[in-house]
């Protein structure tokens, strides 16, 4: 049994709140732009600060929808949805190419006030 002083000290220690952050990728079979993203980005994404901060979770647009509070229905593939604690906080519809993808993704993180995991 903890003594009252130990309980008090524990409650005064700084608490780190870790948010559950993910990047969902809605895709479908035969999607040219999904294949393009896979060729250009998928192999490096997990190694980047963005990938460490928001691991990629893929799902089929025509399959089971993840348990996420979406802002609106997903209609296009690929669609990249930044999710924090089960709530959509940003979205990229389509794949604009490698150069634009990273810039748009960075803006989503900034707008959602999600810092990157720089450790690597």
N, C-alpha and C positions, 0 to 999 in steps of 0.2 A: 504494500500500500504506500502510495506516494505521500510524503509529508506536505503540509500546506506551503512551505517555502519553496520546495521543488516544483510544485504546481504553479506557483506564482512566477518563478523564474522561467519555466517552460512557456508560459503564456506571453512573457515579455520578449522572448527571442524573436528575431525577425522571421517571418514566415514567407517562404517562396511559393507563390501560387503559379502552378504550371498549367497553362491553357492547352487544351487539346486542339492542335492546329493541323489541318490536312489540306491537300490540294486534290480535289476530285477531278477526274477526267472522264467526261461522258464521251463514249465512243460507240461505233457500230461497225459491223462487218462491211468491207468494201469502201470505207471512208478514205479517200485519197489523202486528205489533209491530216488525218490521224496517222496514216503510214508515213507521211512526210515528217511529222513531229517525232514519231518513233525513230526514224532514221537520223534526224539531226539532234535531238535533245534527250531522248529517253535514257541513253547510256550515261550521260553526264549529269542529269538532273539530281540523282541521289548524292552526288559528290559535292554539290554546291551548297552554299549557306541557305539558299531557298529550299533545297531538297531536304536538308537536315532539319530545318525549321518546320516545314510542311511536307511530310512524306506524301508521295503520290498514291492515291487510291483510285483505281480504274473501275468503271462500271459500264455495262452495256445499256445504251439508251433505251433499248426495247426490253430490258430485263427488270429485275428488282431494283427499285429506286432506294438509294441509301436513306437512312433515317436522319434527314437534315431539314431544317427550316429554310427552304429555298425562297428567294425573293420573288421568283417567277418560274414558270415551267421551263425546262430545258428543251429546246427545239432543234438545235444544230449540233453537229459533231465536227471536230472536237469542241467541247465546251469545258473550260477549266474554271472550277469554282473553289475559291478560297473559303475554307470553313473553320470557324473558331468556336469551340464548345457546342458543336451541332448546329450552328447558325451560319448561313452564307454571309460573308463580309466583302466579297468581291467576285468578279466574273470576267473571263475573256471568252467571247464567242468566236469560234473559228481559230485558225492558226495563221497568224500574219507573217510567218517566217521567223527564223532564229533571232535576228537582230531586234525586231520589234517585240517578240515574245518576252525577252528578258526585261526590257524597259517597262512593258505593261505589267508584268508580274511584280516588278519592284514597286511600281506605283500602287498596286493593290495592297502590298504589305504596308507601305507608308500610310495610305488612307485608313487602313485597319489598325494602325499603330502597333504592328507586330514587328518586334526587332528580330533580326536574323541571328541564327545560331552560327557564330563565326568560328567556333572550335572545329577542327577538322583533322 
